[in-house]
Amino acid sequence: NAGVTQTPKFQVLKTGQSMTLQCAQDMNHEYMSWYRQDPGMGLRLIHYSVGAGITDQGEVPNGYNVSRSTTEDFPLRLLSAAPSQTSVYFCASSSSGGPGTEAFFGQGTRLTVV
Amino acid sequence: RKEVEQDPGPFNVPEGATVAFNCTYSNSASQSFFWYRQDCRKEPKLLMSVYSSGNEDGRFTAQLNRASQYISLLIRDSKLSDSATYLCVVIPYTGGFKTIFGAGTRLFVKA
């Protein structure tokens, strides 16, 4: 019972490099989202998707791109990494995303940009 | 003002103590409310939903006060295993799917 799977778990990037954080869920959930978590800031929404082919920006979208070609996968791309993007990234999915819906999280990716 | 604000903590309590966390939200039209628990270096997991009438799950009681726009979590008979960060979560009634997380309150239960 995999749930939400994120890869990699840890990553170190140099400033200016690009990379993709992978997220996959096997629960047939329509709604998926990416958050970043920084000390004292809580989880902040980066991008979200309400179904294949549909994405939208969250609170802190700058510097990140997403796409949703399938229900299962929702990758997050860092276009040109900056030290300010050092954070813990969580992917989450839920059956509808609407009120009353539980979110299931992946185990997180700890990203350091040097 | 943040959309969801929590007691900053940390709360340090002895085993067996009762501890309460509060959370305020700014959007009066908010639809749904939850408490999530996050262990150190782990992902958040749902602890309980919060209903208008209040709800209880074992040693945990959640309350919602829509008039004052706050929710609370009460933990009775604290255990060492309750040590974690507790996140207040609000889904506003915006027609979209935005979920707002509080910054969390850290709880340490000591023997």
Chai-1 contact restraints between the chains, C-beta under 6 A:
chainA,res_idxA,chainB,res_idxB,connection_type,confidence,min_distance_angstrom,max_distance_angstrom,comment,restraint_id
A,Y31,B,F97,contact,1.0,0.0,6.0,A-B,restraint_1
A,G40,B,A103,contact,1.0,0.0,6.0,A-B,restraint_2
A,G42,B,F101,contact,1.0,0.0,6.0,A-B,restraint_3
A,G42,B,G102,contact,1.0,0.0,6.0,A-B,restraint_4
A,G42,B,A103,contact,1.0,0.0,6.0,A-B,restraint_5
A,G42,B,G104,contact,1.0,0.0,6.0,A-B,restraint_6
A,L43,B,F101,contact,1.0,0.0,6.0,A-B,restraint_7
A,V50,B,F97,contact,1.0,0.0,6.0,A-B,restraint_8
A,F90,B,E43,contact,1.0,0.0,6.0,A-B,restraint_9
A,G97,B,F97,contact,1.0,0.0,6.0,A-B,restraint_10
A,P99,B,Q31,contact,1.0,0.0,6.0,A-B,restraint_11
A,P99,B,S32,contact,1.0,0.0,6.0,A-B,restraint_12
A,P99,B,I91,contact,1.0,0.0,6.0,A-B,restraint_13
A,G100,B,S32,contact,1.0,0.0,6.0,A-B,restraint_14
A,E102,B,L46,contact,1.0,0.0,6.0,A-B,restraint_15
A,F105,B,E43,contact,1.0,0.0,6.0,A-B,restraint_16
A,F105,B,P44,contact,1.0,0.0,6.0,A-B,restraint_17
A,Q107,B,E43,contact,1.0,0.0,6.0,A-B,restraint_18
A,G108,B,E43,contact,1.0,0.0,6.0,A-B,restraint_19
